Amino acid sequence: MGSAAVAAYRELLGAVLRSCREKAGMSPTQATKLLNWYSSVKIARLEAGAIKVPEDELERMLALFQVPAGEAEKIRFFGEKARERPSRVTASESAFRAYVAEASEISTYADQLLPDLTQTVDYANALLGTSLRTAPSDVGREARERVEAQRPLSSATPPELHIVVGEPALLRPVGGRLVLRRQLEHLRSLVERPNVTFRVIPIDHGEHAALGLSFTMITMAVPAFTTVYTEGLTAVSYADAPDEVDAYRLAFRRLTEAALPAEDSAKLLDRRIDELVQ
């Protein structure tokens, strides 16, 4: 793997280990003492993905946190990935891609734009060209990475993907009419897959809990872990505290209830594509 891929799995491993520690009811200070480490700074850096976790230390953590055997085996796999020596060819990989690659279920919502995991390279290019976080020279590369992140969705064992969008996302001509039409056609082919559900919240629905927001909730079955990915003007963030995840889970359930049924959502998407063809 390239250096970015190794760093991505290091970050993923740190987040999962933090979740295991919290499930075990231990504070960073308690875990540090029981592991005979010199300072709680080490566990903070480890959980942030800033340092590697040697194999023997990982085993001690798994034992201390009493991680079930099946989950421990998967975490060892993350540890192996995180300890690999980077190849000379840098891989186009991010923490988001690592999470998606390991996911069993993904729930994504966007009000004004189509979600990252549904975007074509031209649509992504148009959006990233306006980003305050992406340098102009990096726009093309990041657009391609965004599309590459979608690969697991069409693998032999894809995660379940639940998509909810606001109707404005189907109307906003990102990149122009032709780019939007091809984007919506791509989305139409995506929602035909058996692992994908698609719902639209019509404009006339009015207010709801996530109006104007977007988020992606990524769940792994083994180990049992969920994180919520959000993007801001200057940074991206992940939230995996149980109360935060519960809030996003409730929001997504309510968004799904507010949306049109799947069949009506598909018909609305078809009508919008027809309008763009004319």
N, C-alpha and C positions, 0 to 999 in steps of 0.2 A: 504494500500500500504506500501511497504518497504521504508526505508529512501532514497534510490537512486531514487525511483519513485517520491517521493514528491519533491526532489531536481530537478528532470528533469522537472516537471511541473512548478516549481518556475522559472526555467530558461526560459522555453517557455513563461510563462506569462510575464516575464520582457521584452523579445524581442518583443512581440506583443504590449505591452504598449508603448514601445519606438517608434514603428512604428506608433501607434495612435497619439502620441505626435507630431511626425514629420509631419504627414499628417495635423495636426491642425496648423502647422506653428509656433510652440512654441519651444523656446530654453529651456534647463534644468533650467536655471535661471528664465525665465519667468514663467514656470510651478510651480517652487518652491514657488515663490512669490504669485501666485494666489491660491495655495493650503495652504498658510500660514504655510509652513514648515520652520524649522530653518535653513536648509542648503541644497544646491544643491547636497551635498554628499549623502543625503538620496535617492534622485531620481536616482543618478548614481548607487548606490548599489542595489536599487530595480530593475532597468532595467537590471542589470547584474545577477539577480536571487540570490543575496547574502542574501536578507532578505525577510520575509513574508510580504504580503500586507493584512492588516486587511480589513474586508468586507466593513466597512464604508468609508475607504480611497479609496478603489477600486471604489466604487460608485461615489465618488467625482471626481475621475480621468476620469471615463467614461463620466460624465456630462460635465466636463471642456473641454475634447477633442471632445465633440459632436459625440460620437460613435453611429452609427445607432443601432436601437433596436435589430435587428437580430444578429449583430456582438457582441453587448454588452452582450447578453445572453450567447453566446459561451465563451466569456472572463470570465464571472462570473463562468462558469463551470471550466475553467482553475484555477481560483482563489480558488474554493472549493478544487480541487485536491491538489493545492499547500499548502493549510492550513491544510490538513489532518494530524493527528498524526501518525507518522510512526509505522508500526507493528513491533513486535519483530523479525519476520522473514524478513531478508533483501531481497527485490525483485531485480531480475536481470533486471535493467532498467537503461537507460541513456537518456540524452536529445535527442539523435538521435532517440531512440525508441519512445519517446513521440511525436516528430515531425512526424514520419512515421505513428503513430497511428491516428493522426489527419489530415493526408494529404488527399487531393482530387486528386492530380496529382504529380507524381514523375518522373523526367527525370534524368537518370544517365548515365555517360560516363566514360569509362576506356580504356586506350590505351594498357597497357601491361598486366594487370591482369583483371579477371572478377570482376564486382562490388560487394560490400559487400552484397547487397540485393539479390544476386543470388547465394551466396556461400553455399556449403555443409559444414558440420562440419569438415570433414577431410581436405578439401581444406583450410578452415579458420585456422585450427590447423597448417597446414604446413606453411602458411603465417605468422601467429602470432608467430610461433616459431623463426622467424628471426627478429621480431620487436625490436626496441630500446626503445619502450615505454611500452612494456608488460613484466612483470617479468615472468620467466619460470613457476613459480607456478600458475600464473594466465592465462596461455595460454588456457587450457581446458575450464575454465569458460567463458572467453571472446569469444571463438569460439562458445560455446553454446548460448551465448547472441546474437551473430551476426545472428545465425539462428533463434532465438526467435523473433528478430526484423522483420522478414519476415512474421509473422503471419497475420498482417492486409491485406497482398496481396491476401490471400485466404479467407477473411471474406465474410459475406453476401453482404456487400457493399464495395468492395475493391477500392482503388484508381487506377487511370490509371497509368500504369508503362511503361515508354518509355526507352528502353535500346539501347545504341549505344556502340559498342566495336571495338577496333582495332583488326585486324586479329592476331597479336602476342598473344593476350589474349587466343586465341584458340589453340595456338601452344606451349606455355610455359608449360613444364611438372611439374607444382607445385605439390609436394607430390609424384611424380612418375606417370607413365603411367596409372596405375589402378585408382588412385585417380582422375586424370584428366579426364579419360573416364567417371567415375561415375558422376563427376561434370558436364561434358558436357551433359550427359544424363538427369541430373536434370534440366539443363538449357533448354534442348529441351522440356521437359514436361511443364516447366514454360511458354515458349513462345506460347504454345498452348492455353493458357487462353485468354478469350475474352478481358480482361482488359490490356493485355500486347502487346507491339510492340517490335520488335527486329531487329536491323540493324548492319551490319558489314562493317567497312571501310577496304578494301583490302590493303595489303602491298604495292602493286604497285601503289597505289593512289598518294604517295608522301607526300609532306608537307601539313599541315593544321594548323589552329589556336590553337588547343589544343593538339598538338603532344607531347606525353610523360606525359600528365597530366591526372588527374581523378577528377571528382566532381559529386555531387548529388544535384539537385535542387528540393526542396520540397515546394509544394504550398498547402495552405489551402484555401478553398472557403469561409468559414465563421469562423473567420474574414478573410478578404482578406489579405493574408500575404504570402510572399515567402522568403525562406532562402536558401543559398547555403552552403553545407557542403563539406569541403575538409580536407584531412589528410596530415600531414607532418611527417618528421622523429621523431619529438619530441612532437608534439601537433596536436590537431584537431582544426578547426576554423569554424565559421559560418559568412556569409556575407549577410546582408539583406538591405543595403543601396540601394536605387532605381537604382543609376548608376551602381553599381556592379551587381545587379540582371539583369539589362538590358544587360550588357556585356556577362554574362553567358547564358542568353536566346538567344542572337544573335549567340554565339558560338555553342550552341546546335543545333540551326536551321541549321547552316552551316555544322555541323557534319552530321546531318541527310541527308542533300542534297548530301554530299560527299559519303555516304554509299551506299552499294548495296540495291536494293529493298528488301522488306521483304521476298518475296518468294525465291529470290536468296540467301539471308542471311541464311535462314533456310536450303537450300540445301548445302551451304558451311559448316554449322554446322554438318549436317548429314554425309558429306564426312569425316570430321575430326573425328567423332565418329567411323566411319567404319575403318579408318586408325588405330585407337587405339585398335580396337577389333582384328585386324590381328596379 
